[in-house]
């Protein structure tokens, strides 16, 4: 699967806010943390912090949140719940790291 990062849209943010993970992983549901949910749904963050991740068919498969701080970049991420446990994690994280290096040039 190819991962394409693009600016977050209202449609994508709304869909991500509705994702629900199973069992102990429900900790990652956006509605579990009101501050995280508010940050995701704030249009002011879509340009600077959040990126939607699409596949080759332009389907939403995940997101990244990049927070640059000097010469480092803090990365948050989420893979669509139905795609977890399928061996996609490494390639997904590598796509986010490549984007962070290209976009922010961290040390």
N, C-alpha and C positions, 0 to 999 in steps of 0.2 A: 504494500500500500504506500502510495506517495502522500506526504503531508505538506499541504500548502498553507502558509500563514498569511492572513490578511486582516485588515482592520476589523475590529468587532462591530457588529451591527445590532440594532435593537432586536431584530428577530432572533439572532443567535444568542444574545444575552438572555432573552426571555426563555428560550428553549433550555439553555444551560441551567437556569434557575429552577427548572422543573425536573432536572435529572435526579434520580434516586438510586442509590447503591444498596446492595443486599447486606443484611446482617451487620457485622461489626464495621463494615465499610460505609455504613450510613453516616458515619462521622463526616464523610466528604460531601454530603448533601449540602448545597448552598444555604438552604433554609435552617441548617443547624447553627449557623452563626449570622445573626442579623447584620453585623458590621460588614462581613464579607459579601453578603447578599446585596446590601446597599451599595457597596463599592462596585460590584459587577453591574448593577442596573443603572449606575450613574453615567449618562452619556459623555460627561466630561472626561471619563477615564478610558473611553473606547479608543481614542486617538493615541494617547500617550502610554497607557499601561497594558491594555488587553489586546490580544490577537485571537481571532477565530482560527481554527485549524480545519481545513477542508480536505477531502480526498479527491481523487481524479474526477469523480462525477459531481464535484462541488457540493457534496453532502457534508454537513457539520459532523466532525468526529471528535473534536476536543477544543481546548483553549489553552493559552499561555497568558500569564501575567508577568510582565517584566518591570522591575523597579530598579533603575540604575541609581547607584550611590557612589560617586567618585569613580574609582577604577574597577568597581565590582558591579555585578547585576544579580539581584535576587530574583529567582524564578519560581512562580507558582504555576501549577498545571492541573489539567483534568482531562481524562479520556472518557468518552461517552460510555456509560455503564455497560451496555451490551457488547462493547468491544474489549472490556477488561478480561484478563485471563486467556487471551488468544495469542500471546507472544508478540504483541505489538509495542510493548513498553519501551524497549531499548531504542527502536527506530524513532518512536515518538519523541523521546527525550533528546536523542541526537539531533532531530530536526529543530527542536527548540534551542538547543545549545548553538547550533550552526547559525540560526537566526540572531541570537544574542551576540555572538562574536561579530557577525557582519554588521549589525545595526548599531551596537553600542561600543564595540572595540574594547572590552574589559581587559584588564591586566591578567 
